Amino acid sequence: MAMMRLRREDPRIVGSFRLHRRLGAGGMGVVYLGSDRRGQRVALKVIRPDLAEDQEFRSRFAREVSAARRIRGGCTARLVAADLEAERPWFATQYVPGPSLHDRVAEEGSLRAADVASIGAALSEGLVAVHEAGVVHRDLKPSNILLSPKGPRIIDFGIAWATGASTLTHVGTAVGSPGFLAPEQVRGAAVTPATDVFSLGATLAYAAMADSPFGHGSSEVMLYRVVHEEPQLHGVPDALAPLIRACLAKDPEDRPSTLQLSMRLKEIAAREAQGLPVSRPPVQRERTEERNTLRPTERYTERDVPGRGPERGAERSAERGADRGTERGAERDRGGRGPGPSSRPSAGPRTGGRPATRPGARSTSTGRRPANPRLLRQRLFVFVVVTLVVALGIAAAQALQG
C-alpha cells in the first residue's frame, strides 16, 4: 500500500496512537498508519474537520464502527479502538499490509482466472460473515479490498447499513461508487445481501478485464448503464463469465447467494489452478464405453475365416456338435454306462457359465441350431446300425443261454 508523508495539518498523536504516514483519504476523512506503545500497527481513520460538526456524518461514522464491532472472522480488519465523542471522531483497526485490488490491477493489469476466482471465493466467504452480522457493506469495490499475505480483506464500512435500509442520504442521491452500485441502490430501494453480490460481481469483472463492466463516463451515465444496460464482459475468461453475469443480474432475486458464490468460485479456482481440461459430455462417454465393451463375436468379420462366409462357419460348427452327440449316444447303448474319463470330450473354454461360441456361429431365437438334411440322414443311419447291432447281440446271448 502506497504511503505518503504526514502533512503540516495532519495530527501526530490521536488517542494513544502515534501517527507515521498517510495511507489515503476519502470522502469522510483521512486514514493514517499509526502504532501504539507496544508497537502494534493500526490503520486509523479520522473524520475531516469540516465534517466533524455534521451530525449526519457523525452518524455514518458511528455505523461504520458499529459494523466493524459486529463482524466476526478474518474477512475484515479487526477493530482495535475508537472514540466517537472526540472533537474529530476516529477509530483504529488492525493494519493490513498489501495493496488494494485497484492498485494491483492498475500496476500489473488484469489477473488470471485462477487468481480472480480465488480472491472472489475468499471475499464471498467473508461476505457471509458480514451478512450474518446483519450488515450490508453497500460500497464494495476494488479500492476497498486489500490483498494481504493472508488473503483479501474488506475495509471501509463507512456507508454500511443494516439489511433492508434505504440507500438514500438525500432525496435522489445514491451513496456509493458509480459502476459498482447495484440497480436497487440507484433506484433508492432497500438494500439486501444481494446488493453486495452485485458489487462483488462488478469488482471481479474489473479484476479480470482491468476495466469496469459498465465502461466509463460521468456519474449520471454510469448509473444509467447500471440500471438499464447489460454489462460488457468480453474480456472475462469463459470459466468465470456465466457466474459473474449472474451476479450482475438486474433483479436481486436472480443473483446467487454469497454461500453459493463462494462454493462455485472455489471449484473454478481449483480447476483453473490445475489446468484441468473441459470434461467430455456424458453422451460422448456413454457412446465410447459402448464401443469398447462390444463382445468379440460382435466385432468378428469374414476375413477371420479365409474363403468362407459366416453361414458356412455356422454349418461346420453344427455338424461337429452333432457328431459328438452321436458318439456319446452310441457308447451309452453299447455298454449301458457313460463314457469314462479318458473318452469324455473337452468342454472347452467357458464364458459366464456358457460354452464358448465359435466366431461366426449363428443360433435361432430359441437357442437351437438350424436343422440340416445331411445331419438327419447321418443320424438315421447311425440309429439303424446301432439297433441292428443291439438286436444281434441280444439274439446271440439268448442262443448261448439255450
LUMKE-674188 format. One record per residue (C-alpha): residue in three letters; x, y negated, z negated. Coordinates in steps of 0.001 Angstrom, whole numbers. Example, Ala and Ser with C-alpha at 12.3 -4.5 7.8 and 13.67 -1.06 7.14 Angstrom:
// LUMKE-674188
ALA_12300_4500_-7800
SER_13670_1060_-7140
//
This chain:
// LUMKE-674188
MET_0_0_0
ALA_1336_-3399_1010
MET_2234_-5622_-1924
MET_2700_-9377_-1997
ARG_4413_-11653_-4470
LEU_2330_-13463_-7039
ARG_1286_-16948_-6054
ARG_1607_-20026_-8230
GLU_-2084_-19971_-9093
ASP_-2108_-16284_-10000
PRO_-2153_-15347_-13710
ARG_838_-13488_-15163
ILE_-945_-11754_-18017
VAL_-4556_-10540_-18174
GLY_-5699_-8893_-21355
SER_-2923_-6530_-22433
PHE_-1562_-6110_-18903
ARG_1343_-7877_-17214
LEU_803_-8563_-13509
HIS_3585_-7871_-10989
ARG_2274_-8040_-7430
ARG_-803_-8777_-5362
LEU_-2436_-5708_-3850
GLY_-5148_-7507_-1925
ALA_-8042_-9939_-2026
GLY_-11712_-9607_-1193
GLY_-14977_-11478_-1339
MET_-15247_-11033_-5109
GLY_-11724_-11585_-6266
VAL_-8078_-10572_-6203
VAL_-6564_-7184_-7025
TYR_-3182_-7083_-8770
LEU_-655_-4439_-9636
GLY_-123_-4504_-13394
SER_1214_-2398_-16218
ASP_565_-2007_-19926
ARG_3085_-1783_-22764
ARG_3586_1930_-22146
GLY_4444_1338_-18508
GLN_1199_2754_-17132
ARG_470_1089_-13789
VAL_-3023_-191_-13059
ALA_-4935_-1918_-10292
LEU_-6531_-4933_-11947
LYS_-9351_-6882_-10286
VAL_-10116_-10438_-11375
ILE_-13146_-12452_-10209
ARG_-12329_-15666_-8350
PRO_-12649_-18859_-10453
ASP_-15339_-20354_-8240
LEU_-17484_-17228_-8602
ALA_-16993_-16670_-12317
GLU_-19770_-19182_-13019
ASP_-22218_-17462_-10654
GLN_-24455_-15174_-12655
GLU_-25251_-13035_-9621
PHE_-21598_-12257_-9031
ARG_-21111_-11505_-12694
SER_-23987_-9061_-12446
ARG_-22480_-7376_-9415
PHE_-19131_-7141_-11157
ALA_-20803_-5593_-14193
ARG_-22424_-2979_-11927
GLU_-19028_-2089_-10478
VAL_-17635_-1467_-13959
SER_-20726_485_-14975
ALA_-20473_2656_-11852
ALA_-16795_3342_-12448
ARG_-17548_4469_-16015
ARG_-20316_6860_-14976
ILE_-18474_8724_-12235
ARG_-16543_11834_-13189
GLY_-13966_13707_-11182
GLY_-10837_12888_-9205
CYS_-12550_11186_-6268
THR_-12206_7662_-7686
ALA_-9640_5713_-9657
ARG_-10181_6211_-13407
LEU_-11359_3137_-15331
VAL_-8751_2040_-17903
ALA_-10071_-1222_-19397
ALA_-12450_-4115_-18674
ASP_-13612_-7465_-20060
LEU_-16916_-8664_-18633
GLU_-17250_-11593_-21027
ALA_-13928_-13255_-20216
GLU_-13792_-16651_-18523
ARG_-12722_-14733_-15433
PRO_-14145_-11202_-15840
TRP_-11757_-8403_-14909
PHE_-11344_-4662_-15040
ALA_-8397_-2302_-14567
THR_-8332_1168_-13018
GLN_-5595_3725_-12638
TYR_-3240_2681_-9853
VAL_-3495_4910_-6768
PRO_-294_4900_-4686
GLY_-671_5199_-964
PRO_-2014_3195_1984
SER_-5656_2710_2793
LEU_-7154_4730_5621
HIS_-7482_1496_7576
ASP_-3774_703_7242
ARG_-2735_4262_8116
VAL_-4735_4229_11349
ALA_-3566_698_12198
GLU_80_1762_11841
GLU_33_5307_13237
GLY_-3042_5448_15455
SER_-5856_7986_15376
LEU_-5474_11046_13159
ARG_-5512_14695_14204
ALA_-8798_16588_13993
ALA_-7479_18736_11133
ASP_-6477_15662_9120
VAL_-9777_13895_9742
ALA_-11703_16990_8674
SER_-9553_17449_5570
ILE_-9973_13818_4497
GLY_-13690_13972_5228
ALA_-14141_17152_3187
ALA_-12457_15577_155
LEU_-14477_12367_484
SER_-17721_14312_856
GLU_-16933_16279_-2272
GLY_-16148_13010_-4047
LEU_-19453_11504_-2964
VAL_-21237_14479_-4520
ALA_-19870_13360_-7903
VAL_-20728_9725_-7171
HIS_-24322_10552_-6291
GLU_-24714_12917_-9236
ALA_-23960_9897_-11422
GLY_-26923_8126_-9813
VAL_-24691_5703_-7893
VAL_-24617_4801_-4203
HIS_-21401_3116_-3062
ARG_-23036_1090_-233
ASP_-19721_-141_1206
LEU_-17759_2962_2160
LYS_-15266_2028_4883
PRO_-11617_2720_5844
SER_-10215_-112_3701
ASN_-11984_1283_601
ILE_-10341_4694_934
LEU_-6814_5153_-397
LEU_-4700_8081_828
SER_-2855_9140_-2294
PRO_-452_12125_-2511
LYS_-3173_13971_-4441
GLY_-5871_13294_-1876
PRO_-8095_10423_-750
ARG_-9669_8192_-3383
ILE_-12740_5970_-3108
ILE_-12339_2459_-4523
ASP_-14242_-832_-4763
PHE_-17702_-203_-6176
GLY_-18354_-3951_-6211
ILE_-21739_-3625_-4486
ALA_-22592_-170_-5795
TRP_-26167_190_-6902
ALA_-28487_2756_-8358
THR_-30203_5187_-5998
GLY_-33306_3627_-4418
ALA_-32288_-19_-4913
SER_-32699_-2625_-2191
THR_-29701_-3657_-95
LEU_-30548_-7354_-6
THR_-28951_-10002_-2195
HIS_-30793_-12818_-470
VAL_-33703_-12611_1917
GLY_-32409_-11481_5327
THR_-28828_-10953_4115
ALA_-27377_-7454_4023
VAL_-24490_-6593_1742
GLY_-21682_-4510_3240
SER_-19378_-4349_6252
PRO_-20882_-4548_9789
GLY_-20150_-1409_11775
PHE_-20178_784_8660
LEU_-23568_-176_7224
ALA_-26456_2265_7582
PRO_-29562_1141_9525
GLU_-31670_1117_6354
GLN_-29215_-1335_4790
VAL_-29572_-3684_7734
ARG_-33365_-3484_7513
GLY_-33322_-4116_3761
ALA_-34804_-715_2894
ALA_-33954_1339_-192
VAL_-30534_2973_-305
THR_-30074_6698_-924
PRO_-27122_9120_-853
ALA_-27805_9426_2898
THR_-26710_5777_3174
ASP_-23181_6728_2137
VAL_-23264_9691_4549
PHE_-23812_7285_7446
SER_-20913_5101_6312
LEU_-18694_8157_5918
GLY_-19572_9299_9454
ALA_-18586_5884_10835
THR_-15373_5999_8772
LEU_-14402_9441_10087
ALA_-15158_8324_13639
TYR_-12819_5380_13095
ALA_-10080_7718_11831
ALA_-10487_9995_14874
MET_-10675_7204_17501
ALA_-8791_4322_15837
ASP_-11863_2273_16656
SER_-15355_1619_15357
PRO_-18099_3804_16878
PHE_-20155_621_17385
GLY_-17414_-1405_19058
HIS_-16525_-4986_18181
GLY_-18300_-8306_18040
SER_-19957_-10737_15717
SER_-21787_-9534_12616
GLU_-25153_-10002_14335
VAL_-24075_-7946_17362
MET_-22656_-5163_15214
LEU_-25756_-4968_13032
TYR_-27984_-4826_16116
ARG_-25973_-1920_17545
VAL_-26143_-17_14263
VAL_-29939_-203_14265
HIS_-30764_124_17976
GLU_-27869_1745_19844
GLU_-26223_5150_19725
PRO_-22592_5401_18521
GLN_-19811_5841_21059
LEU_-17840_8966_20139
HIS_-15932_9637_23368
GLY_-12577_9815_21583
VAL_-13731_12105_18758
PRO_-12451_15729_19033
ASP_-15069_18264_20120
ALA_-14786_20111_16811
LEU_-15930_17015_14894
ALA_-18208_15146_17303
PRO_-21503_17037_16606
LEU_-21127_16709_12837
ILE_-20176_13025_12950
ARG_-23082_12332_15299
ALA_-25418_13978_12790
CYS_-24053_11712_10046
LEU_-24814_8676_12222
ALA_-28463_9574_12767
LYS_-30753_6540_12518
ASP_-33212_8390_10270
PRO_-31714_9204_6844
GLU_-33701_12451_6775
ASP_-31785_13718_9826
ARG_-28356_13373_8203
PRO_-26629_16258_6405
SER_-26256_16164_2642
THR_-22855_15441_1128
LEU_-22593_19057_-19
GLN_-23379_20427_3449
LEU_-20946_17945_4942
SER_-18174_18992_2565
MET_-18589_22713_3310
ARG_-18715_22232_7069
LEU_-15686_19914_7136
LYS_-13679_22417_5083
GLU_-14420_25090_7684
ILE_-13397_22790_10532
ALA_-10213_21744_8729
ALA_-9209_25374_8153
ARG_-9811_26378_11765
GLU_-8052_23351_13213
ALA_-5039_23804_10912
GLN_-4653_27434_12013
GLY_-5273_26640_15655
LEU_-7902_29360_15945
PRO_-9465_29719_19411
VAL_-13159_29435_20015
SER_-14773_32789_19273
ARG_-16459_34655_22127
PRO_-20249_34550_22288
PRO_-21908_37636_20698
VAL_-23364_38732_24043
GLN_-19909_38987_25568
ARG_-18600_41024_22652
GLU_-21506_43477_22881
ARG_-21049_43978_26598
THR_-17320_44561_26244
GLU_-17813_47090_23438
GLU_-20424_48874_25546
ARG_-17961_49217_28411
ASN_-15218_50502_26116
THR_-17383_53155_24431
LEU_-18672_54906_27578
ARG_-18273_58696_27363
PRO_-15596_60284_29612
THR_-18251_62182_31596
GLU_-19937_58868_32433
ARG_-16690_57490_33845
TYR_-15911_60668_35830
THR_-15741_60347_39629
GLU_-15470_62693_42618
ARG_-11762_62017_43040
ASP_-11122_64094_39888
VAL_-12259_67241_41858
PRO_-10499_67034_45219
GLY_-12642_68139_48125
ARG_-15729_68886_46040
GLY_-18639_66735_45070
PRO_-20427_66737_41715
GLU_-23148_69110_42920
ARG_-20654_71867_43799
GLY_-18950_71395_40406
ALA_-22265_71962_38630
GLU_-22889_75133_40638
ARG_-19497_76606_39752
SER_-19992_75797_36057
ALA_-23393_77512_36058
GLU_-22013_80628_37786
ARG_-19180_81062_35273
GLY_-21544_80682_32313
ALA_-23911_83278_33766
ASP_-21098_85789_34337
ARG_-20004_85548_30707
GLY_-23594_86101_29532
THR_-23988_89199_31764
GLU_-20767_90763_30471
ARG_-21824_90324_26831
GLY_-25239_91905_27589
ALA_-23647_94937_29230
GLU_-21328_95575_26295
ARG_-24247_95490_23810
ASP_-26171_98001_25917
ARG_-23260_100444_26168
GLY_-22113_100529_22583
GLY_-25078_99283_20617
ARG_-22978_96590_18986
GLY_-21482_93224_19813
PRO_-18042_92703_21218
GLY_-15010_92885_18931
PRO_-12765_90029_18070
SER_-10459_90728_20963
SER_-13258_90582_23517
ARG_-15119_87513_22109
PRO_-14982_84720_24668
SER_-13452_81469_23595
ALA_-15946_78781_22605
GLY_-13692_76098_23959
PRO_-13371_72605_22580
ARG_-16462_71097_20968
THR_-17555_67525_20535
GLY_-20190_66592_17955
GLY_-21190_70247_17381
ARG_-21970_70910_21104
PRO_-19935_72877_23673
ALA_-17737_70639_25744
THR_-19248_69844_29120
ARG_-17155_70172_32236
PRO_-16866_66948_34181
GLY_-19429_66789_36942
ALA_-21797_69370_35408
ARG_-25475_68475_35519
SER_-28391_69580_33380
THR_-32134_69164_33600
SER_-34180_67072_31178
THR_-34915_70252_29150
GLY_-31205_71088_28759
ARG_-31364_74250_31052
ARG_-29183_74818_34105
PRO_-30966_74826_37506
ALA_-31969_78228_38992
ASN_-29668_79846_41615
PRO_-30866_82605_44035
ARG_-27447_84173_44270
LEU_-27169_84350_40497
LEU_-30596_86003_40234
ARG_-29559_88726_42709
GLN_-26398_89417_40744
ARG_-28303_89719_37510
LEU_-30849_92088_39089
PHE_-28088_94301_40489
VAL_-26305_94487_37150
PHE_-29577_95293_35354
VAL_-30327_98196_37735
VAL_-26825_99637_37413
VAL_-26857_99408_33642
THR_-30311_101034_33466
LEU_-29167_103965_35626
VAL_-26041_104472_33560
VAL_-28017_104483_30322
ALA_-30592_106907_31775
LEU_-27893_109309_32946
GLY_-26209_109128_29579
ILE_-29433_109984_27754
ALA_-30093_112925_30122
ALA_-26572_114266_29623
ALA_-26909_114061_25844
GLN_-30195_115984_25891
ALA_-28670_118706_28086
LEU_-25791_119175_25682
GLN_-28155_119424_22717
GLY_-30269_122144_24564
//
